[in-house]
């Protein structure tokens, strides 16, 4: 890392590690940044979009169904930013099949969903804290590439950010050395519980950026940082459920995303980072709002298709299950309905006859996909 790549003001935060190399230690939050009129207008637009999404989320008959759909989408795209290649259909199939042998990229996405579930569990053991993020990291990184990188533990060695083949001296960015890691981490945790000097959306933007600058894990920092942003939206009461999939907007703009994060460290460009983050929030709140409406409309349509004078309420229950798990097996249907294997099979076959499910059997096991549900979940 070259100190000349940092502005004179930011060079004050460049430190020399015990082993002699230079690294950057971000100053504590909140940043001293003036809110320009243009940023205030953008903040108002983003706040309004989030408020509309929250209002819809609270009015939906089953918000947890749509929250689960968007968590699955966020998991796919957040992992894709880090180079993972898996589709939403792959993940849905993996959830239904649960193979004994981990399935590479799909396992990574599944771990992301499990980490999100853990963070948002109302009965979780820990409050919002560094130990909670460590638990999420352990879930995220266990059994996948990177599981050598001490899942659930803050790093005890140096990492850095740069193009392939870069070294610690040629890297674009070197986060705090391990012997100085606890001071910025402690300040970061205190910030999460401090009385807010920044409006909530900007406070979340600052927290995400600061976490990435500290880079406390050997691997998985980007995904934990994005999980943290979604967690704070729910934890701080801005959304009733994880209805915002930030990575859908970030993934095709990853260069702007990484450059914006880096410029905060090298130039102190908080204004530029806030502009980008609010753009992500506003666009994705609008997208999630439209997607939730489409999912709710589709749910009503599918339930109407199976609602006849002679049909039982079990078919409607099974339709709802498809929004939680768009690929199912007979055993999944059996558990969801609380019926025998024979009755579950009969109900699944009724949805096949209605064109709602399509059989996608693998080997000796029968699986059934809901293509219309998958299409709304994964469509652009």
TORVEX-296576 format. One record per residue (C-alpha): residue number from 1; residue in one letter; x, y, z. Coordinates in Angstrom, 2 decimals, decimal comma. Layout:
<atoms>
<atom resi="NUM" resn="A" u="X" v="Y" w="Z"/>
...
</atoms>
This chain:
<atoms>
<atom resi="1" resn="X" u="0,00" v="0,00" w="0,00"/>
<atom resi="2" resn="X" u="1,36" v="3,40" w="-0,97"/>
<atom resi="3" resn="X" u="0,84" v="6,29" w="1,44"/>
<atom resi="4" resn="X" u="0,88" v="8,72" w="-1,49"/>
<atom resi="5" resn="X" u="-2,43" v="7,20" w="-2,65"/>
<atom resi="6" resn="X" u="-4,05" v="8,78" w="0,42"/>
<atom resi="7" resn="X" u="-4,95" v="12,44" w="0,74"/>
<atom resi="8" resn="X" u="-2,90" v="14,46" w="3,25"/>
<atom resi="9" resn="X" u="-5,78" v="14,44" w="5,75"/>
<atom resi="10" resn="X" u="-6,22" v="10,65" w="5,46"/>
<atom resi="11" resn="X" u="-2,48" v="9,96" w="5,73"/>
<atom resi="12" resn="X" u="-2,84" v="10,69" w="9,43"/>
<atom resi="13" resn="X" u="-4,71" v="7,38" w="9,73"/>
<atom resi="14" resn="X" u="-1,96" v="5,34" w="8,05"/>
<atom resi="15" resn="X" u="-0,02" v="3,35" w="10,66"/>
<atom resi="16" resn="X" u="3,07" v="1,21" w="10,59"/>
<atom resi="17" resn="X" u="2,52" v="-2,37" w="11,70"/>
<atom resi="18" resn="X" u="4,87" v="-4,26" w="13,99"/>
<atom resi="19" resn="X" u="6,26" v="-6,07" w="10,93"/>
<atom resi="20" resn="X" u="7,08" v="-2,79" w="9,19"/>
<atom resi="21" resn="X" u="4,43" v="-2,49" w="6,49"/>
<atom resi="22" resn="X" u="1,91" v="0,34" w="6,27"/>
<atom resi="23" resn="X" u="-1,81" v="-0,10" w="6,93"/>
<atom resi="24" resn="X" u="-4,88" v="2,07" w="7,38"/>
<atom resi="25" resn="X" u="-6,86" v="2,37" w="10,61"/>
<atom resi="26" resn="X" u="-10,18" v="4,16" w="10,07"/>
<atom resi="27" resn="X" u="-11,05" v="6,89" w="12,58"/>
<atom resi="28" resn="X" u="-14,13" v="6,30" w="14,77"/>
<atom resi="29" resn="X" u="-17,64" v="7,03" w="13,51"/>
<atom resi="30" resn="X" u="-19,59" v="9,20" w="12,95"/>
<atom resi="31" resn="X" u="-17,71" v="11,08" w="10,21"/>
<atom resi="32" resn="X" u="-17,65" v="14,87" w="10,24"/>
<atom resi="33" resn="X" u="-19,50" v="15,49" w="7,01"/>
<atom resi="34" resn="X" u="-21,77" v="18,36" w="5,99"/>
<atom resi="35" resn="X" u="-25,06" v="17,26" w="4,45"/>
<atom resi="36" resn="X" u="-25,33" v="19,18" w="1,18"/>
<atom resi="37" resn="X" u="-28,85" v="20,10" w="-0,03"/>
<atom resi="38" resn="X" u="-28,57" v="17,57" w="-2,87"/>
<atom resi="39" resn="X" u="-27,77" v="14,79" w="-0,39"/>
<atom resi="40" resn="X" u="-30,67" v="15,82" w="1,86"/>
<atom resi="41" resn="X" u="-33,05" v="15,61" w="-1,10"/>
<atom resi="42" resn="X" u="-31,68" v="12,18" w="-2,00"/>
<atom resi="43" resn="X" u="-32,04" v="11,07" w="1,62"/>
<atom resi="44" resn="X" u="-35,66" v="12,20" w="1,64"/>
<atom resi="45" resn="X" u="-36,38" v="10,19" w="-1,53"/>
<atom resi="46" resn="X" u="-34,72" v="7,07" w="-0,12"/>
<atom resi="47" resn="X" u="-36,52" v="7,45" w="3,23"/>
<atom resi="48" resn="X" u="-39,85" v="7,72" w="1,44"/>
<atom resi="49" resn="X" u="-39,16" v="4,60" w="-0,64"/>
<atom resi="50" resn="X" u="-38,19" v="2,60" w="2,46"/>
<atom resi="51" resn="X" u="-41,28" v="3,87" w="4,28"/>
<atom resi="52" resn="X" u="-43,54" v="2,76" w="1,43"/>
<atom resi="53" resn="X" u="-41,90" v="-0,67" w="1,43"/>
<atom resi="54" resn="X" u="-42,26" v="-0,95" w="5,20"/>
<atom resi="55" resn="X" u="-45,93" v="0,01" w="4,95"/>
<atom resi="56" resn="X" u="-46,57" v="-2,68" w="2,35"/>
<atom resi="57" resn="X" u="-44,64" v="-5,21" w="4,40"/>
<atom resi="58" resn="X" u="-46,81" v="-4,56" w="7,44"/>
<atom resi="59" resn="X" u="-50,02" v="-4,83" w="5,41"/>
<atom resi="60" resn="X" u="-49,24" v="-8,10" w="3,63"/>
<atom resi="61" resn="X" u="-51,13" v="-11,14" w="4,96"/>
<atom resi="62" resn="X" u="-47,91" v="-13,16" w="5,22"/>
<atom resi="63" resn="X" u="-44,89" v="-10,81" w="5,15"/>
<atom resi="64" resn="X" u="-42,54" v="-13,61" w="6,23"/>
<atom resi="65" resn="X" u="-43,21" v="-15,42" w="2,93"/>
<atom resi="66" resn="X" u="-42,03" v="-12,47" w="0,88"/>
<atom resi="67" resn="X" u="-39,19" v="-11,71" w="3,24"/>
<atom resi="68" resn="X" u="-37,92" v="-15,25" w="2,75"/>
<atom resi="69" resn="X" u="-38,16" v="-14,89" w="-1,04"/>
<atom resi="70" resn="X" u="-36,09" v="-11,69" w="-0,96"/>
<atom resi="71" resn="X" u="-33,53" v="-13,15" w="1,47"/>
<atom resi="72" resn="X" u="-32,99" v="-15,99" w="-0,99"/>
<atom resi="73" resn="X" u="-32,49" v="-13,48" w="-3,83"/>
<atom resi="74" resn="X" u="-30,13" v="-11,36" w="-1,71"/>
<atom resi="75" resn="X" u="-28,10" v="-14,45" w="-0,80"/>
<atom resi="76" resn="X" u="-27,62" v="-15,41" w="-4,45"/>
<atom resi="77" resn="X" u="-26,53" v="-11,93" w="-5,56"/>
<atom resi="78" resn="X" u="-24,43" v="-11,00" w="-2,52"/>
<atom resi="79" resn="X" u="-22,48" v="-14,23" w="-2,97"/>
<atom resi="80" resn="X" u="-22,16" v="-13,53" w="-6,70"/>
<atom resi="81" resn="X" u="-20,35" v="-10,26" w="-5,91"/>
<atom resi="82" resn="X" u="-17,66" v="-12,43" w="-4,31"/>
<atom resi="83" resn="X" u="-17,38" v="-14,71" w="-7,36"/>
<atom resi="84" resn="X" u="-19,91" v="-17,41" w="-6,47"/>
<atom resi="85" resn="X" u="-21,96" v="-18,75" w="-9,38"/>
<atom resi="86" resn="X" u="-25,34" v="-20,18" w="-8,38"/>
<atom resi="87" resn="X" u="-28,87" v="-19,43" w="-9,50"/>
<atom resi="88" resn="X" u="-31,97" v="-19,03" w="-7,42"/>
<atom resi="89" resn="X" u="-33,28" v="-22,28" w="-8,90"/>
<atom resi="90" resn="X" u="-30,06" v="-24,05" w="-7,86"/>
<atom resi="91" resn="X" u="-30,51" v="-22,83" w="-4,30"/>
<atom resi="92" resn="X" u="-34,20" v="-23,78" w="-4,16"/>
<atom resi="93" resn="X" u="-33,34" v="-27,26" w="-5,44"/>
<atom resi="94" resn="X" u="-30,53" v="-27,58" w="-2,89"/>
<atom resi="95" resn="X" u="-32,89" v="-26,58" w="-0,06"/>
<atom resi="96" resn="X" u="-35,31" v="-29,32" w="-1,09"/>
<atom resi="97" resn="X" u="-32,70" v="-32,00" w="-1,76"/>
<atom resi="98" resn="X" u="-30,23" v="-31,31" w="1,09"/>
<atom resi="99" resn="X" u="-27,51" v="-33,55" w="-0,37"/>
<atom resi="100" resn="X" u="-25,06" v="-35,10" w="2,07"/>
<atom resi="101" resn="X" u="-22,11" v="-33,69" w="0,12"/>
<atom resi="102" resn="X" u="-21,87" v="-29,87" w="0,05"/>
<atom resi="103" resn="X" u="-22,54" v="-28,48" w="-3,42"/>
<atom resi="104" resn="X" u="-19,81" v="-25,82" w="-3,68"/>
<atom resi="105" resn="X" u="-21,22" v="-22,45" w="-4,70"/>
<atom resi="106" resn="X" u="-24,78" v="-23,44" w="-3,76"/>
<atom resi="107" resn="X" u="-23,62" v="-24,32" w="-0,25"/>
<atom resi="108" resn="X" u="-22,09" v="-20,84" w="0,08"/>
<atom resi="109" resn="X" u="-25,41" v="-19,22" w="-0,83"/>
<atom resi="110" resn="X" u="-27,28" v="-21,54" w="1,53"/>
<atom resi="111" resn="X" u="-24,86" v="-20,58" w="4,31"/>
<atom resi="112" resn="X" u="-25,58" v="-16,91" w="3,62"/>
<atom resi="113" resn="X" u="-29,30" v="-17,54" w="4,06"/>
<atom resi="114" resn="X" u="-28,65" v="-19,46" w="7,27"/>
<atom resi="115" resn="X" u="-26,51" v="-16,60" w="8,59"/>
<atom resi="116" resn="X" u="-29,29" v="-14,12" w="7,80"/>
<atom resi="117" resn="X" u="-31,83" v="-16,34" w="9,55"/>
<atom resi="118" resn="X" u="-29,59" v="-16,44" w="12,60"/>
<atom resi="119" resn="X" u="-29,12" v="-12,67" w="12,73"/>
<atom resi="120" resn="X" u="-32,85" v="-12,00" w="12,41"/>
<atom resi="121" resn="X" u="-34,03" v="-14,75" w="14,77"/>
<atom resi="122" resn="X" u="-36,25" v="-13,11" w="17,39"/>
<atom resi="123" resn="X" u="-35,06" v="-15,70" w="19,91"/>
<atom resi="124" resn="X" u="-31,35" v="-15,31" w="19,20"/>
<atom resi="125" resn="X" u="-29,09" v="-15,56" w="22,23"/>
<atom resi="126" resn="X" u="-26,99" v="-12,45" w="21,59"/>
<atom resi="127" resn="X" u="-27,92" v="-8,80" w="21,06"/>
<atom resi="128" resn="X" u="-26,53" v="-6,72" w="18,19"/>
<atom resi="129" resn="X" u="-22,81" v="-7,02" w="18,89"/>
<atom resi="130" resn="X" u="-19,43" v="-8,18" w="17,62"/>
<atom resi="131" resn="X" u="-20,00" v="-11,70" w="19,02"/>
<atom resi="132" resn="X" u="-23,26" v="-11,89" w="17,04"/>
<atom resi="133" resn="X" u="-21,39" v="-11,00" w="13,83"/>
<atom resi="134" resn="X" u="-18,80" v="-13,64" w="14,67"/>
<atom resi="135" resn="X" u="-21,57" v="-16,24" w="14,99"/>
<atom resi="136" resn="X" u="-22,93" v="-15,19" w="11,60"/>
<atom resi="137" resn="X" u="-19,43" v="-15,48" w="10,11"/>
<atom resi="138" resn="X" u="-19,04" v="-18,99" w="11,49"/>
<atom resi="139" resn="X" u="-22,30" v="-20,03" w="9,81"/>
<atom resi="140" resn="X" u="-21,32" v="-18,31" w="6,56"/>
<atom resi="141" resn="X" u="-17,85" v="-19,82" w="6,21"/>
<atom resi="142" resn="X" u="-18,17" v="-23,35" w="7,60"/>
<atom resi="143" resn="X" u="-17,87" v="-26,18" w="5,08"/>
<atom resi="144" resn="X" u="-17,12" v="-23,99" w="2,05"/>
<atom resi="145" resn="X" u="-14,09" v="-22,49" w="0,36"/>
<atom resi="146" resn="X" u="-12,55" v="-20,21" w="2,91"/>
<atom resi="147" resn="X" u="-13,42" v="-22,44" w="5,84"/>
<atom resi="148" resn="X" u="-9,67" v="-22,52" w="6,51"/>
<atom resi="149" resn="X" u="-9,99" v="-18,81" w="7,35"/>
<atom resi="150" resn="X" u="-10,97" v="-19,40" w="11,00"/>
<atom resi="151" resn="X" u="-14,79" v="-19,20" w="10,74"/>
<atom resi="152" resn="X" u="-16,23" v="-17,15" w="13,58"/>
<atom resi="153" resn="X" u="-12,89" v="-15,65" w="14,60"/>
<atom resi="154" resn="X" u="-11,44" v="-12,22" w="13,98"/>
<atom resi="155" resn="X" u="-8,20" v="-12,42" w="12,06"/>
<atom resi="156" resn="X" u="-4,83" v="-12,84" w="13,69"/>
<atom resi="157" resn="X" u="-2,93" v="-12,23" w="10,46"/>
<atom resi="158" resn="X" u="-2,90" v="-9,46" w="7,88"/>
<atom resi="159" resn="X" u="-5,13" v="-9,38" w="4,83"/>
<atom resi="160" resn="X" u="-5,21" v="-6,82" w="2,03"/>
<atom resi="161" resn="X" u="-7,22" v="-5,75" w="-1,00"/>
<atom resi="162" resn="X" u="-5,82" v="-5,54" w="-4,50"/>
<atom resi="163" resn="X" u="-5,75" v="-7,17" w="-7,93"/>
<atom resi="164" resn="X" u="-4,74" v="-10,83" w="-8,29"/>
<atom resi="165" resn="X" u="-1,05" v="-11,27" w="-7,58"/>
<atom resi="166" resn="X" u="-0,75" v="-8,14" w="-5,46"/>
<atom resi="167" resn="X" u="1,37" v="-8,19" w="-2,33"/>
<atom resi="168" resn="X" u="1,03" v="-6,29" w="0,90"/>
<atom resi="169" resn="X" u="3,31" v="-3,58" w="-0,51"/>
<atom resi="170" resn="X" u="1,48" v="-3,25" w="-3,86"/>
<atom resi="171" resn="X" u="-2,09" v="-3,69" w="-2,53"/>
<atom resi="172" resn="X" u="-4,58" v="-0,86" w="-3,02"/>
<atom resi="173" resn="X" u="-5,69" v="-1,11" w="0,59"/>
<atom resi="174" resn="X" u="-4,35" v="-2,72" w="3,76"/>
<atom resi="175" resn="X" u="-6,78" v="-2,71" w="6,73"/>
<atom resi="176" resn="X" u="-5,66" v="-2,39" w="10,37"/>
<atom resi="177" resn="X" u="-2,90" v="-4,80" w="11,39"/>
<atom resi="178" resn="X" u="-4,05" v="-7,57" w="13,75"/>
<atom resi="179" resn="X" u="-2,27" v="-6,09" w="16,78"/>
<atom resi="180" resn="X" u="-4,31" v="-2,85" w="16,32"/>
<atom resi="181" resn="X" u="-7,61" v="-4,47" w="15,34"/>
<atom resi="182" resn="X" u="-9,49" v="-4,32" w="18,64"/>
<atom resi="183" resn="X" u="-9,47" v="-0,54" w="19,03"/>
<atom resi="184" resn="X" u="-11,44" v="0,19" w="15,81"/>
<atom resi="185" resn="X" u="-13,67" v="-2,84" w="16,43"/>
<atom resi="186" resn="X" u="-14,52" v="-1,63" w="19,93"/>
<atom resi="187" resn="X" u="-15,33" v="1,86" w="18,62"/>
<atom resi="188" resn="X" u="-17,44" v="0,31" w="15,86"/>
<atom resi="189" resn="X" u="-19,51" v="-1,73" w="18,32"/>
<atom resi="190" resn="X" u="-20,08" v="1,33" w="20,50"/>
<atom resi="191" resn="X" u="-21,25" v="3,27" w="17,43"/>
<atom resi="192" resn="X" u="-23,95" v="0,66" w="16,73"/>
<atom resi="193" resn="X" u="-25,53" v="1,49" w="20,10"/>
<atom resi="194" resn="X" u="-24,79" v="5,23" w="20,30"/>
<atom resi="195" resn="X" u="-27,38" v="7,98" w="20,04"/>
<atom resi="196" resn="X" u="-27,52" v="8,69" w="16,32"/>
<atom resi="197" resn="X" u="-25,97" v="11,89" w="15,04"/>
<atom resi="198" resn="X" u="-26,70" v="10,81" w="11,46"/>
<atom resi="199" resn="X" u="-30,11" v="10,00" w="9,96"/>
<atom resi="200" resn="X" u="-30,65" v="6,21" w="10,15"/>
<atom resi="201" resn="X" u="-29,99" v="5,41" w="6,48"/>
<atom resi="202" resn="X" u="-26,73" v="7,37" w="6,54"/>
<atom resi="203" resn="X" u="-25,80" v="5,72" w="9,85"/>
<atom resi="204" resn="X" u="-26,25" v="2,32" w="8,19"/>
<atom resi="205" resn="X" u="-24,20" v="3,47" w="5,20"/>
<atom resi="206" resn="X" u="-21,43" v="4,59" w="7,56"/>
<atom resi="207" resn="X" u="-21,54" v="1,33" w="9,56"/>
<atom resi="208" resn="X" u="-21,28" v="-0,80" w="6,43"/>
<atom resi="209" resn="X" u="-18,37" v="1,24" w="5,10"/>
<atom resi="210" resn="X" u="-16,55" v="1,19" w="8,44"/>
<atom resi="211" resn="X" u="-16,93" v="-2,57" w="8,75"/>
<atom resi="212" resn="X" u="-15,42" v="-3,03" w="5,29"/>
<atom resi="213" resn="X" u="-12,55" v="-0,66" w="6,15"/>
<atom resi="214" resn="X" u="-11,74" v="-2,63" w="9,31"/>
<atom resi="215" resn="X" u="-12,03" v="-5,92" w="7,37"/>
<atom resi="216" resn="X" u="-11,93" v="-7,95" w="10,61"/>
<atom resi="217" resn="X" u="-12,13" v="-11,44" w="9,09"/>
<atom resi="218" resn="X" u="-9,67" v="-13,22" w="6,84"/>
<atom resi="219" resn="X" u="-12,47" v="-13,87" w="4,32"/>
<atom resi="220" resn="X" u="-16,19" v="-13,18" w="4,04"/>
<atom resi="221" resn="X" u="-16,07" v="-9,51" w="5,05"/>
<atom resi="222" resn="X" u="-18,14" v="-8,26" w="2,11"/>
<atom resi="223" resn="X" u="-21,00" v="-10,66" w="2,75"/>
<atom resi="224" resn="X" u="-21,05" v="-10,05" w="6,51"/>
<atom resi="225" resn="X" u="-20,98" v="-6,31" w="5,83"/>
<atom resi="226" resn="X" u="-24,02" v="-6,54" w="3,56"/>
<atom resi="227" resn="X" u="-25,78" v="-8,83" w="6,05"/>
<atom resi="228" resn="X" u="-25,11" v="-6,16" w="8,66"/>
<atom resi="229" resn="X" u="-26,77" v="-3,48" w="6,52"/>
<atom resi="230" resn="X" u="-29,95" v="-5,55" w="6,12"/>
<atom resi="231" resn="X" u="-29,88" v="-6,48" w="9,82"/>
<atom resi="232" resn="X" u="-29,72" v="-2,80" w="10,83"/>
<atom resi="233" resn="X" u="-32,68" v="-1,92" w="8,61"/>
<atom resi="234" resn="X" u="-34,75" v="-4,42" w="10,62"/>
<atom resi="235" resn="X" u="-33,06" v="-3,96" w="14,01"/>
<atom resi="236" resn="X" u="-33,54" v="-0,17" w="13,93"/>
<atom resi="237" resn="X" u="-37,18" v="-0,49" w="12,91"/>
<atom resi="238" resn="X" u="-36,96" v="0,84" w="9,35"/>
<atom resi="239" resn="X" u="-38,36" v="-2,40" w="7,91"/>
<atom resi="240" resn="X" u="-40,54" v="-5,10" w="9,51"/>
<atom resi="241" resn="X" u="-38,62" v="-7,90" w="7,75"/>
<atom resi="242" resn="X" u="-35,60" v="-8,28" w="5,43"/>
<atom resi="243" resn="X" u="-37,51" v="-6,94" w="2,42"/>
<atom resi="244" resn="X" u="-34,56" v="-5,17" w="0,79"/>
<atom resi="245" resn="X" u="-32,07" v="-7,07" w="-1,37"/>
<atom resi="246" resn="X" u="-29,22" v="-4,55" w="-1,69"/>
<atom resi="247" resn="X" u="-26,98" v="-6,84" w="-3,73"/>
<atom resi="248" resn="X" u="-29,39" v="-6,91" w="-6,68"/>
<atom resi="249" resn="X" u="-28,37" v="-3,32" w="-7,41"/>
<atom resi="250" resn="X" u="-24,76" v="-3,57" w="-6,23"/>
<atom resi="251" resn="X" u="-23,78" v="-6,72" w="-8,16"/>
<atom resi="252" resn="X" u="-23,82" v="-5,20" w="-11,68"/>
<atom resi="253" resn="X" u="-22,20" v="-2,03" w="-10,25"/>
<atom resi="254" resn="X" u="-19,55" v="-3,67" w="-8,14"/>
<atom resi="255" resn="X" u="-16,78" v="-1,41" w="-9,50"/>
<atom resi="256" resn="X" u="-18,63" v="1,70" w="-8,25"/>
<atom resi="257" resn="X" u="-19,32" v="-0,06" w="-4,97"/>
<atom resi="258" resn="X" u="-15,68" v="-0,99" w="-4,30"/>
<atom resi="259" resn="X" u="-14,39" v="2,36" w="-5,54"/>
<atom resi="260" resn="X" u="-16,83" v="4,22" w="-3,31"/>
<atom resi="261" resn="X" u="-15,72" v="2,26" w="-0,26"/>
<atom resi="262" resn="X" u="-12,04" v="2,80" w="-1,08"/>
<atom resi="263" resn="X" u="-12,41" v="6,55" w="-1,61"/>
<atom resi="264" resn="X" u="-13,76" v="6,96" w="1,91"/>
<atom resi="265" resn="X" u="-10,42" v="5,63" w="3,19"/>
<atom resi="266" resn="X" u="-8,13" v="7,30" w="0,66"/>
<atom resi="267" resn="X" u="-9,95" v="10,65" w="0,25"/>
<atom resi="268" resn="X" u="-12,44" v="10,84" w="3,11"/>
<atom resi="269" resn="X" u="-15,16" v="10,98" w="0,45"/>
<atom resi="270" resn="X" u="-18,16" v="10,27" w="2,65"/>
<atom resi="271" resn="X" u="-20,42" v="12,42" w="0,49"/>
<atom resi="272" resn="X" u="-19,76" v="10,23" w="-2,57"/>
<atom resi="273" resn="X" u="-20,32" v="7,03" w="-0,57"/>
<atom resi="274" resn="X" u="-23,56" v="8,32" w="0,94"/>
<atom resi="275" resn="X" u="-24,82" v="9,26" w="-2,53"/>
<atom resi="276" resn="X" u="-24,15" v="5,76" w="-3,85"/>
<atom resi="277" resn="X" u="-25,61" v="3,98" w="-0,82"/>
<atom resi="278" resn="X" u="-28,80" v="6,07" w="-0,89"/>
<atom resi="279" resn="X" u="-29,10" v="5,32" w="-4,60"/>
<atom resi="280" resn="X" u="-28,89" v="1,59" w="-3,79"/>
<atom resi="281" resn="X" u="-31,47" v="1,90" w="-1,02"/>
<atom resi="282" resn="X" u="-33,95" v="3,94" w="-3,05"/>
<atom resi="283" resn="X" u="-33,74" v="1,81" w="-6,21"/>
<atom resi="284" resn="X" u="-33,98" v="-1,48" w="-4,34"/>
<atom resi="285" resn="X" u="-36,81" v="-0,32" w="-2,12"/>
<atom resi="286" resn="X" u="-38,76" v="0,48" w="-5,30"/>
<atom resi="287" resn="X" u="-37,79" v="-2,86" w="-6,83"/>
<atom resi="288" resn="X" u="-38,70" v="-4,80" w="-3,69"/>
<atom resi="289" resn="X" u="-42,01" v="-2,96" w="-3,46"/>
<atom resi="290" resn="X" u="-42,93" v="-3,94" w="-7,02"/>
<atom resi="291" resn="X" u="-41,66" v="-7,49" w="-6,52"/>
<atom resi="292" resn="X" u="-43,61" v="-7,95" w="-3,29"/>
<atom resi="293" resn="X" u="-46,78" v="-6,73" w="-5,02"/>
<atom resi="294" resn="X" u="-46,19" v="-9,22" w="-7,86"/>
<atom resi="295" resn="X" u="-45,58" v="-12,03" w="-5,37"/>
<atom resi="296" resn="X" u="-48,72" v="-11,16" w="-3,42"/>
<atom resi="297" resn="X" u="-50,76" v="-10,98" w="-6,63"/>
<atom resi="298" resn="X" u="-49,36" v="-14,32" w="-7,77"/>
<atom resi="299" resn="X" u="-50,14" v="-15,88" w="-4,38"/>
<atom resi="300" resn="X" u="-53,76" v="-14,72" w="-4,65"/>
<atom resi="301" resn="X" u="-53,98" v="-16,02" w="-8,22"/>
<atom resi="302" resn="X" u="-52,56" v="-19,45" w="-7,36"/>
<atom resi="303" resn="X" u="-54,84" v="-19,80" w="-4,34"/>
<atom resi="304" resn="X" u="-57,81" v="-18,87" w="-6,53"/>
<atom resi="305" resn="X" u="-56,87" v="-21,57" w="-9,04"/>
<atom resi="306" resn="X" u="-57,17" v="-24,29" w="-6,43"/>
<atom resi="307" resn="X" u="-60,15" v="-22,86" w="-4,56"/>
<atom resi="308" resn="X" u="-63,17" v="-24,91" w="-5,57"/>
<atom resi="309" resn="X" u="-66,24" v="-25,92" w="-3,66"/>
<atom resi="310" resn="X" u="-64,83" v="-29,42" w="-3,17"/>
<atom resi="311" resn="X" u="-61,20" v="-28,53" w="-2,45"/>
<atom resi="312" resn="X" u="-59,80" v="-28,59" w="1,06"/>
<atom resi="313" resn="X" u="-57,86" v="-25,77" w="2,66"/>
<atom resi="314" resn="X" u="-54,71" v="-27,89" w="2,38"/>
<atom resi="315" resn="X" u="-54,09" v="-26,79" w="-1,21"/>
<atom resi="316" resn="X" u="-54,02" v="-23,13" w="-0,18"/>
<atom resi="317" resn="X" u="-51,56" v="-24,00" w="2,60"/>
<atom resi="318" resn="X" u="-49,36" v="-25,82" w="0,08"/>
<atom resi="319" resn="X" u="-49,50" v="-22,84" w="-2,29"/>
<atom resi="320" resn="X" u="-48,20" v="-20,63" w="0,52"/>
<atom resi="321" resn="X" u="-45,37" v="-23,09" w="1,14"/>
<atom resi="322" resn="X" u="-44,18" v="-22,54" w="-2,43"/>
<atom resi="323" resn="X" u="-43,30" v="-18,93" w="-1,59"/>
<atom resi="324" resn="X" u="-41,19" v="-20,18" w="1,29"/>
<atom resi="325" resn="X" u="-39,69" v="-23,08" w="-0,73"/>
<atom resi="326" resn="X" u="-40,30" v="-22,87" w="-4,52"/>
<atom resi="327" resn="X" u="-38,96" v="-26,41" w="-4,99"/>
<atom resi="328" resn="X" u="-40,53" v="-29,07" w="-2,79"/>
<atom resi="329" resn="X" u="-40,59" v="-32,82" w="-2,27"/>
<atom resi="330" resn="X" u="-43,40" v="-35,03" w="-1,05"/>
<atom resi="331" resn="X" u="-41,74" v="-35,08" w="2,38"/>
<atom resi="332" resn="X" u="-41,64" v="-31,26" w="2,47"/>
<atom resi="333" resn="X" u="-45,33" v="-31,17" w="1,57"/>
<atom resi="334" resn="X" u="-46,07" v="-33,80" w="4,21"/>
<atom resi="335" resn="X" u="-44,36" v="-31,72" w="6,91"/>
<atom resi="336" resn="X" u="-45,98" v="-28,47" w="5,78"/>
<atom resi="337" resn="X" u="-49,46" v="-29,97" w="5,73"/>
<atom resi="338" resn="X" u="-49,15" v="-32,30" w="8,71"/>
<atom resi="339" resn="X" u="-50,65" v="-35,22" w="6,76"/>
<atom resi="340" resn="X" u="-49,67" v="-38,73" w="5,65"/>
<atom resi="341" resn="X" u="-47,33" v="-39,38" w="2,75"/>
<atom resi="342" resn="X" u="-50,25" v="-40,54" w="0,64"/>
<atom resi="343" resn="X" u="-52,28" v="-37,38" w="1,33"/>
<atom resi="344" resn="X" u="-49,27" v="-35,16" w="0,66"/>
<atom resi="345" resn="X" u="-48,71" v="-36,91" w="-2,67"/>
<atom resi="346" resn="X" u="-52,33" v="-36,38" w="-3,64"/>
<atom resi="347" resn="X" u="-52,18" v="-32,66" w="-2,86"/>
<atom resi="348" resn="X" u="-48,90" v="-32,18" w="-4,74"/>
<atom resi="349" resn="X" u="-50,33" v="-33,95" w="-7,78"/>
<atom resi="350" resn="X" u="-53,35" v="-31,64" w="-7,70"/>
<atom resi="351" resn="X" u="-51,00" v="-28,67" w="-7,99"/>
<atom resi="352" resn="X" u="-49,24" v="-30,40" w="-10,88"/>
<atom resi="353" resn="X" u="-52,60" v="-30,90" w="-12,60"/>
<atom resi="354" resn="X" u="-53,39" v="-27,21" w="-12,05"/>
<atom resi="355" resn="X" u="-50,13" v="-26,22" w="-13,77"/>
<atom resi="356" resn="X" u="-48,71" v="-24,70" w="-10,58"/>
<atom resi="357" resn="X" u="-46,01" v="-27,34" w="-10,04"/>
<atom resi="358" resn="X" u="-43,72" v="-29,07" w="-12,54"/>
<atom resi="359" resn="X" u="-41,96" v="-32,32" w="-11,66"/>
<atom resi="360" resn="X" u="-38,16" v="-32,08" w="-11,74"/>
<atom resi="361" resn="X" u="-37,26" v="-35,50" w="-10,37"/>
<atom resi="362" resn="X" u="-33,64" v="-36,38" w="-9,64"/>
<atom resi="363" resn="X" u="-32,76" v="-40,06" w="-9,40"/>
<atom resi="364" resn="X" u="-35,27" v="-41,89" w="-7,29"/>
<atom resi="365" resn="X" u="-36,54" v="-38,80" w="-5,48"/>
<atom resi="366" resn="X" u="-39,40" v="-36,72" w="-6,81"/>
<atom resi="367" resn="X" u="-39,10" v="-32,95" w="-6,68"/>
<atom resi="368" resn="X" u="-41,55" v="-30,33" w="-7,85"/>
<atom resi="369" resn="X" u="-40,79" v="-26,74" w="-8,86"/>
<atom resi="370" resn="X" u="-43,09" v="-23,72" w="-9,00"/>
<atom resi="371" resn="X" u="-41,83" v="-21,92" w="-12,15"/>
<atom resi="372" resn="X" u="-44,10" v="-18,88" w="-11,80"/>
<atom resi="373" resn="X" u="-42,89" v="-18,26" w="-8,27"/>
<atom resi="374" resn="X" u="-39,25" v="-18,69" w="-9,28"/>
<atom resi="375" resn="X" u="-39,74" v="-16,32" w="-12,21"/>
<atom resi="376" resn="X" u="-41,03" v="-13,48" w="-10,03"/>
<atom resi="377" resn="X" u="-38,30" v="-14,08" w="-7,44"/>
<atom resi="378" resn="X" u="-35,42" v="-14,11" w="-9,90"/>
<atom resi="379" resn="X" u="-36,66" v="-11,85" w="-12,70"/>
<atom resi="380" resn="X" u="-34,92" v="-8,55" w="-13,38"/>
</atoms>
